[in-house]
């Protein structure tokens, strides 16, 4: 069993970027009425271009059982929720082309993630309806998806 930890920039750093609007904005725009939190993630593509898609995923419940991880070797992938609900993020380090020991994170409302290129991760796992996300990822030729079936494991929230 894996306990989902709160999503923090330092804890998630090996796998990607945490995007949020914490702290003071980098600059004020629109006559001072809008704070810009500038350049919060690095998109990385081997080729192709960045595209923005909308995903509408079915919500899942905790505890959650996972048996499939995937990765995108040719591009990073950002998941930006279009609601203020938390979602579950499952990631694993690469160990010689296969997923290593998985880790799980739970976002806070207002957080988004950008997975580094080649990061093993679980499927999009919203915990509330609607599971609506803007996704920024690589659009290009070739197959940019590797899937790996893993021994089923359960993820739950910590009791504390």
Residue pairs with C-beta under 8 A, 6 or more apart in sequence:
1 63
1 153
1 154
1 155
1 156
2 90
2 102
2 103
2 104
2 153
2 154
2 155
2 156
3 104
3 155
3 156
3 157
3 158
4 62
4 88
4 104
4 105
4 106
4 155
4 156
4 157
4 158
5 11
5 103
5 104
5 105
5 106
5 158
6 105
6 106
6 108
7 18
7 89
7 105
7 106
7 107
7 108
7 111
7 113
8 18
9 17
9 18
11 105
12 18
12 89
12 91
12 105
12 113
14 93
15 91
15 93
15 103
15 115
15 116
15 119
15 121
16 41
16 76
16 91
16 113
16 114
16 115
16 116
16 119
17 40
17 41
17 42
17 113
17 114
17 116
18 111
18 112
18 113
19 37
19 40
19 41
19 78
19 80
19 111
19 112
19 113
19 114
20 37
20 40
20 108
20 110
20 111
20 112
21 35
21 37
21 110
24 35
25 35
25 36
25 37
26 35
26 36
26 37
26 38
26 39
27 35
27 36
27 38
28 34
28 35
28 36
29 35
29 36
40 114
41 76
41 78
41 114
42 76
42 114
43 50
43 75
43 76
43 78
43 114
43 136
44 75
44 76
44 116
44 117
45 74
45 75
45 76
45 117
45 138
45 140
46 73
46 74
46 75
46 117
46 138
47 74
47 138
47 140
47 141
48 74
48 75
48 138
48 139
48 140
48 141
49 138
49 139
49 140
50 136
50 137
50 138
50 139
51 136
51 137
51 138
51 139
52 134
52 135
52 136
53 134
53 135
53 136
53 137
54 82
54 132
54 133
54 134
54 135
55 79
55 124
55 131
55 132
55 133
55 135
56 130
56 131
56 132
56 133
57 123
57 124
57 125
57 126
57 131
57 133
58 126
58 131
59 126
59 127
59 128
59 129
59 131
60 88
60 125
60 126
60 127
61 127
62 88
62 127
62 155
62 156
62 157
63 154
63 155
63 156
64 88
64 125
64 154
64 155
64 156
65 152
65 153
65 154
65 155
66 90
66 102
66 122
66 150
66 152
66 153
66 154
66 155
67 149
67 150
67 151
67 152
67 153
68 122
68 123
68 147
68 148
68 149
68 150
69 90
69 92
69 99
69 102
69 120
69 121
69 122
69 147
69 148
69 150
70 120
70 121
70 122
70 123
70 145
70 146
70 147
70 148
71 94
71 118
71 119
71 120
71 121
71 145
71 146
71 148
72 115
72 117
72 118
72 137
72 138
72 144
72 145
72 146
73 117
73 118
73 144
73 146
74 117
74 138
74 140
74 142
74 144
75 117
75 137
75 138
75 140
75 144
76 114
76 115
76 116
76 117
76 137
76 138
77 114
77 115
77 135
77 136
77 137
77 138
78 112
78 113
78 114
78 115
78 135
78 136
78 137
79 87
79 112
79 113
79 114
79 115
79 124
79 133
79 135
80 112
80 133
80 134
80 135
80 136
81 87
81 107
81 112
81 126
81 132
81 133
82 130
82 132
82 133
82 134
83 128
83 130
83 132
84 109
84 110
85 109
85 126
85 127
85 128
86 106
86 107
86 108
86 109
86 111
86 127
86 128
87 106
87 107
87 124
87 125
87 126
87 127
87 131
88 104
88 105
88 106
88 107
88 122
88 125
88 126
88 127
88 155
89 104
89 105
89 106
89 107
89 113
89 121
89 122
89 125
90 102
90 103
90 104
90 105
90 121
90 122
90 125
90 155
91 102
91 103
91 104
91 105
91 115
91 119
91 120
91 121
91 122
92 99
92 100
92 101
92 102
92 103
92 120
92 121
93 99
93 100
93 101
93 120
94 100
94 118
94 119
94 120
98 148
99 120
99 148
99 150
100 120
102 120
102 122
102 150
102 153
104 155
106 157
107 113
114 136
115 121
120 148
124 131
124 133
126 133
138 144
